[in-house]
Amino acid sequence: MPYPVGPDGGFRPFTSDEVRAFELRTTDVKNGTHPSITLEPTGGASVRRSFVCKWSKRDDVIAYFLGAAGVVAGGGAMSLTRAMPLAPLAGMHWANYRAMAFENLEGAGSCGKDDANGVPSYQKARFTVRFEQVFYKPQEDGVEEYDRYVEIMPSTTETNYLTMPGSMLKYRTVPGGAAIPNKAPIPFNIGRPESTSKIGFKWWRIPQTAWQISSPLYRRVKGDPDTGKRSCIGTVNKTLFKGRPPGVLLLVGVDEEIVPDLVSGEFCFNLIYQMLEKNSGDVLGRGSGWNYLFFAAPPVGGLGVSSNGYYLASSLDAIPLAGGGFTDDTWQANGSLTPGRYLYDETEFADLFEIGNV
């Protein structure tokens, strides 16, 4: 069932004349069962509304309620176009409720009659639309994908222990207490807890043509064997992303959900980018994240425990310059790290939500 397309190749709204041709009417109002609203904190929140429409327009009505997702291609470029699913009722309370399913679409208004292919026809179609609360922003084209169809899933906390030499610390006894073990180095390794958060960014309703082995998005995320370009998996965010400063998000994988596209009749994908968030930062507040490792001051050398903390860790002492030679800089800010020099290279995470070339 095609959704109407505008001159730019993107979806356009149904016109008022097209909507009138649906002959759309509400039902079950007289008996008080329209609408039917369910609000539960754990079992879900939904609104059900029942309608009748012209039988021959039922496919258009399904598209009208459920919206659409498609690909605009031309001139070697690809982009997503979306038509928004309808909200159930007027008012801000329902702004994040959208039509998600058709229930019990059946004939009405007349006795059915089979055509030559044995497909029944009726005067009217009767159906119920289920509207559900969505946890992303359903906004029209022109808004970045990561700001309109991406759900930030509930995070979980993971804690690991860094093993450090106990000799960096010393026992202390109360004043006037035992002389032993006062000032004696701790003779065994100790553990320091380091916490990270696991977060999923779920990108809803991606057409199958945008996520296949030859598509630009797939090769950007998984790596491109033709060009040798590395996968984005295992990199950190280069710039601020969803409120997270550069360097604190580590992309560790992408999960796929294959779901039916109820309007196109094909299937589509929900993609879940799995990331780990680490906010441990520089002792001077200059940077934080995955390229900052904890430094435990040795018991000799006069550093003292005041030097303990997180510092940027690099693999080289010098950075090669484009014109030849090296620079002796030993510190770079997140967002401008030289590729290959640190534990994790940087990626523009906004590009994870672009289906075309970037």
C-alpha positions as CSV (number, residue, x, y, z in Angstrom):
1,M,0.0,0.0,0.0
2,P,1.9,3.1,-1.2
3,Y,2.1,6.2,1.0
4,P,1.7,9.4,-1.1
5,V,5.1,10.8,-2.3
6,G,5.8,14.5,-3.0
7,P,7.9,16.0,-5.8
8,D,11.1,15.7,-3.8
9,G,10.7,11.9,-3.4
10,G,9.8,12.2,0.3
11,F,6.4,11.3,1.8
12,R,3.7,14.0,1.7
13,P,0.6,14.2,3.9
14,F,-2.7,13.0,2.6
15,T,-4.7,15.9,1.2
16,S,-8.1,16.8,2.7
17,D,-9.8,15.5,-0.4
18,E,-8.0,12.2,-0.1
19,V,-9.0,11.9,3.5
20,R,-12.7,12.7,2.7
21,A,-12.6,9.9,0.1
22,F,-11.9,7.4,3.0
23,E,-15.4,8.0,4.3
24,L,-13.9,7.6,7.8
25,R,-16.2,7.5,10.7
26,T,-15.9,6.6,14.4
27,T,-17.9,3.7,15.9
28,D,-18.9,2.6,19.4
29,V,-19.4,6.1,20.6
30,K,-23.1,5.7,21.5
31,N,-22.4,2.7,23.7
32,G,-19.5,4.5,25.5
33,T,-16.7,2.2,24.5
34,H,-14.9,4.7,22.2
35,P,-12.2,5.5,23.1
36,S,-10.9,2.7,25.4
37,I,-7.9,3.8,27.4
38,T,-5.5,1.7,29.4
39,L,-2.8,3.3,31.6
40,E,-0.5,1.0,33.6
41,P,2.9,1.9,34.9
42,T,4.3,-1.6,34.1
43,G,1.9,-3.2,31.7
44,G,1.9,-0.5,29.1
45,A,-0.2,2.4,28.1
46,S,-2.5,2.3,25.1
47,V,-5.6,3.9,23.5
48,R,-8.0,2.0,21.3
49,R,-10.3,3.7,18.8
50,S,-12.7,2.0,16.5
51,F,-13.7,3.2,13.0
52,V,-15.3,2.3,9.7
53,C,-14.1,3.4,6.3
54,K,-14.8,2.7,2.6
55,W,-13.7,-0.9,1.9
56,S,-11.8,0.0,-1.3
57,K,-9.8,2.6,0.7
58,R,-8.8,0.4,3.6
59,D,-5.1,0.1,2.5
60,D,-4.8,3.9,2.2
61,V,-6.5,4.2,5.7
62,I,-3.9,1.8,7.2
63,A,-1.1,4.0,5.8
64,Y,-2.9,7.2,6.9
65,F,-2.9,5.9,10.5
66,L,0.4,4.0,10.8
67,G,2.6,6.3,8.8
68,A,5.6,5.1,6.7
69,A,9.3,4.8,6.5
70,G,11.1,4.8,3.1
71,V,14.4,5.6,1.3
72,V,14.9,8.6,-1.0
73,A,17.7,7.8,-3.5
74,G,19.0,10.0,-6.3
75,G,22.3,11.4,-7.5
76,G,24.2,8.7,-5.6
77,A,22.7,9.9,-2.3
78,M,20.4,8.1,0.1
79,S,18.2,9.5,2.9
80,L,15.3,8.4,5.1
81,T,11.8,9.8,4.7
82,R,9.1,9.3,7.3
83,A,5.4,10.0,7.5
84,M,4.3,10.2,11.2
85,P,1.8,7.8,12.7
86,L,-1.3,9.6,14.0
87,A,-1.8,10.5,17.6
88,P,-5.0,9.2,19.2
89,L,-6.5,12.4,20.6
90,A,-5.8,16.1,20.8
91,G,-3.8,17.4,23.7
92,M,-0.2,17.3,24.9
93,H,-0.9,14.3,27.1
94,W,-1.2,12.2,23.9
95,A,1.7,13.7,21.9
96,N,3.9,10.7,22.4
97,Y,1.1,8.1,21.7
98,R,1.1,6.9,18.1
99,A,-0.9,4.5,16.0
100,M,1.1,1.2,16.2
101,A,-1.4,-1.6,15.1
102,F,-4.7,-2.4,13.4
103,E,-6.9,-4.9,15.2
104,N,-9.7,-7.0,13.7
105,L,-10.2,-5.3,10.4
106,E,-13.3,-6.9,8.9
107,G,-16.1,-6.2,6.5
108,A,-19.2,-4.2,7.5
109,G,-22.1,-2.3,6.0
110,S,-23.2,-5.0,3.6
111,C,-23.1,-8.7,2.9
112,G,-19.7,-9.7,1.4
113,K,-19.3,-10.7,-2.2
114,D,-16.4,-12.6,-3.7
115,D,-14.7,-11.3,-6.8
116,A,-13.3,-13.5,-9.6
117,N,-10.3,-14.4,-7.5
118,G,-12.3,-15.3,-4.5
119,V,-11.4,-12.1,-2.6
120,P,-14.5,-10.8,-0.6
121,S,-15.6,-7.2,-1.0
122,Y,-17.8,-5.2,1.3
123,Q,-19.2,-1.7,1.4
124,K,-17.3,-0.8,4.5
125,A,-14.4,-1.9,6.6
126,R,-14.6,-1.9,10.4
127,F,-11.4,-1.9,12.5
128,T,-9.8,-0.8,15.7
129,V,-6.5,1.2,15.9
130,R,-4.3,0.6,18.9
131,F,-2.2,3.7,19.9
132,E,0.7,3.1,22.2
133,Q,3.1,5.4,24.0
134,V,6.4,5.6,22.2
135,F,9.8,6.4,23.8
136,Y,11.2,8.4,21.0
137,K,10.2,11.7,19.3
138,P,8.1,11.1,16.2
139,Q,9.0,14.2,14.2
140,E,8.7,15.1,10.5
141,D,11.5,15.0,7.9
142,G,14.1,17.7,8.4
143,V,15.1,16.6,11.9
144,E,18.2,14.5,12.5
145,E,17.3,10.8,12.9
146,Y,19.0,10.5,16.3
147,D,16.7,13.2,17.5
148,R,13.4,11.8,16.3
149,Y,13.3,8.0,16.0
150,V,15.9,6.9,18.6
151,E,14.9,5.5,22.0
152,I,17.5,5.6,24.8
153,M,16.9,2.4,26.5
154,P,17.3,1.9,30.3
155,S,20.9,1.6,31.3
156,T,22.6,-0.9,33.6
157,T,25.7,-0.5,35.7
158,E,28.7,-2.7,35.5
159,T,31.5,-2.6,38.0
160,N,35.0,-4.0,37.5
161,Y,38.0,-4.0,39.8
162,L,41.3,-2.5,38.8
163,T,44.1,-4.5,40.3
164,M,46.8,-2.2,41.8
165,P,49.9,-2.8,43.8
166,G,49.2,-2.4,47.5
167,S,52.7,-1.0,48.1
168,M,51.5,2.3,46.7
169,L,49.7,2.7,50.1
170,K,50.9,2.3,53.7
171,Y,49.2,1.2,56.9
172,R,48.4,3.9,59.5
173,T,47.7,3.4,63.1
174,V,46.0,5.8,65.5
175,P,48.3,8.3,67.3
176,G,50.0,6.7,70.2
177,G,49.0,3.3,68.9
178,A,51.2,0.3,67.8
179,A,54.4,1.1,66.0
180,I,53.7,-1.9,63.7
181,P,52.3,-1.8,61.1
182,N,52.4,2.0,61.0
183,K,53.9,3.2,57.8
184,A,54.5,-0.3,56.5
185,P,53.6,-0.8,52.8
186,I,50.6,-3.0,52.1
187,P,52.2,-6.3,51.0
188,F,49.4,-7.5,48.6
189,N,47.5,-6.2,45.6
190,I,44.3,-4.3,46.1
191,G,41.3,-3.6,44.0
192,R,39.7,-0.3,42.9
193,P,36.1,-0.4,41.6
194,E,35.6,1.2,38.3
195,S,32.0,1.6,37.0
196,T,30.6,1.8,33.5
197,S,27.0,2.1,32.3
198,K,25.7,-0.1,29.5
199,I,23.2,1.8,27.2
200,G,21.3,0.8,24.1
201,F,20.2,3.4,21.5
202,K,17.3,1.8,19.6
203,W,16.7,3.2,16.1
204,W,13.2,2.3,15.0
205,R,11.8,1.3,11.6
206,I,14.7,1.2,9.2
207,P,13.8,0.0,5.7
208,Q,15.5,-3.2,4.6
209,T,17.3,-1.5,1.7
210,A,19.1,0.8,4.2
211,W,20.5,-2.1,6.2
212,Q,22.0,-4.8,4.0
213,I,25.5,-6.0,3.4
214,S,26.1,-3.6,0.5
215,S,24.5,-0.5,2.0
216,P,26.6,2.5,3.1
217,L,25.3,2.3,6.6
218,Y,26.0,-1.4,7.0
219,R,29.6,-1.0,5.8
220,R,30.2,2.1,7.9
221,V,29.1,0.2,11.0
222,K,30.6,-3.3,10.2
223,G,33.6,-2.3,8.1
224,D,34.0,-2.1,4.3
225,P,36.1,-5.0,2.8
226,D,36.3,-3.1,-0.6
227,T,38.0,0.0,0.8
228,G,39.6,-1.5,3.9
229,K,37.8,1.0,6.1
230,R,37.5,-0.2,9.7
231,S,34.3,-0.9,11.6
232,C,32.9,1.8,13.8
233,I,32.5,-0.8,16.5
234,G,35.3,-0.4,19.1
235,T,35.5,3.4,18.6
236,V,34.4,6.3,20.9
237,N,32.3,9.4,20.2
238,K,34.2,12.2,18.6
239,T,31.8,14.9,19.6
240,L,29.0,15.5,22.1
241,F,26.3,12.9,21.5
242,K,23.0,12.7,23.4
243,G,24.5,14.9,26.1
244,R,27.6,12.7,26.5
245,P,30.9,14.5,26.2
246,P,33.5,13.3,23.6
247,G,35.2,10.1,24.4
248,V,32.9,8.7,27.1
249,L,30.8,6.4,24.8
250,L,32.3,3.2,23.4
251,L,30.4,1.4,20.7
252,V,30.6,-2.3,21.4
253,G,28.0,-3.7,18.9
254,V,24.8,-3.4,17.0
255,D,21.8,-5.7,17.5
256,E,19.1,-6.3,14.9
257,E,15.4,-6.8,15.3
258,I,13.5,-7.9,12.2
259,V,9.9,-6.7,12.3
260,P,7.1,-6.4,9.7
261,D,6.5,-3.1,8.1
262,L,2.7,-3.0,8.4
263,V,2.3,-0.4,5.6
264,S,4.8,-1.5,2.9
265,G,4.1,-5.2,3.4
266,E,7.8,-5.9,3.6
267,F,10.0,-6.2,6.6
268,C,12.2,-3.6,8.3
269,F,14.8,-3.4,11.0
270,N,15.1,-1.9,14.5
271,L,18.8,-1.4,15.2
272,I,20.1,-1.2,18.7
273,Y,23.5,0.3,19.1
274,Q,25.1,-1.1,22.3
275,M,27.4,1.3,24.0
276,L,29.4,1.5,27.3
277,E,29.6,4.9,29.1
278,K,32.6,5.7,31.2
279,N,32.9,9.1,32.7
280,S,36.2,8.8,34.7
281,G,38.2,11.9,33.9
282,D,41.4,13.8,34.0
283,V,42.5,15.0,37.4
284,L,42.5,18.6,35.9
285,G,39.1,18.2,34.3
286,R,40.5,18.5,30.7
287,G,39.0,15.2,29.4
288,S,37.4,11.9,30.3
289,G,36.3,8.6,29.0
290,W,37.8,5.4,27.5
291,N,41.2,6.8,26.6
292,Y,41.8,7.9,30.2
293,L,43.4,5.2,32.4
294,F,44.0,5.2,36.1
295,F,47.6,6.0,37.3
296,A,48.7,4.6,40.7
297,A,51.7,6.5,41.9
298,P,54.7,4.3,42.8
299,P,56.0,4.4,46.4
300,V,59.3,5.9,45.3
301,G,60.1,9.0,43.2
302,G,58.4,11.6,45.4
303,L,55.1,11.6,43.4
304,G,52.8,10.7,46.3
305,V,49.2,9.6,46.2
306,S,48.2,13.1,45.1
307,S,49.3,12.1,41.6
308,N,46.9,9.2,41.5
309,G,44.1,9.7,39.0
310,Y,43.0,9.3,35.4
311,Y,45.3,10.4,32.6
312,L,45.2,10.2,28.8
313,A,47.1,7.1,27.6
314,S,48.8,7.1,24.2
315,S,50.9,4.5,22.4
316,L,53.5,6.8,21.0
317,D,55.7,9.6,22.3
318,A,55.6,11.6,19.1
319,I,53.0,12.4,16.5
320,P,54.0,12.2,12.8
321,L,53.3,15.5,10.9
322,A,51.8,15.6,7.4
323,G,54.8,17.5,6.1
324,G,57.3,15.2,7.7
325,G,59.0,15.1,11.1
326,F,57.3,14.7,14.4
327,T,55.8,16.9,17.1
328,D,56.6,16.3,20.7
329,D,53.1,17.0,22.0
330,T,52.1,14.3,24.5
331,W,48.5,15.3,25.1
332,Q,45.5,15.9,22.8
333,A,41.9,16.8,23.6
334,N,39.1,14.4,22.9
335,G,37.6,15.1,19.5
336,S,41.1,15.7,18.0
337,L,42.9,12.5,18.8
338,T,45.3,11.2,16.1
339,P,44.0,7.9,14.7
340,G,46.0,4.9,15.8
341,R,47.7,6.6,18.6
342,Y,45.3,5.8,21.4
343,L,43.4,2.8,22.7
344,Y,40.2,3.8,20.9
345,D,39.9,5.8,17.7
346,E,37.1,8.4,17.4
347,T,34.0,8.3,15.3
348,E,31.3,10.8,14.7
349,F,28.4,8.9,16.2
350,A,25.8,11.1,14.4
351,D,27.0,9.2,11.3
352,L,25.6,6.0,12.8
353,F,22.2,7.3,12.0
354,E,22.8,8.3,8.4
355,I,21.8,5.7,5.8
356,G,23.8,7.2,2.9
357,N,27.4,8.1,2.4
358,V,28.9,10.8,4.8
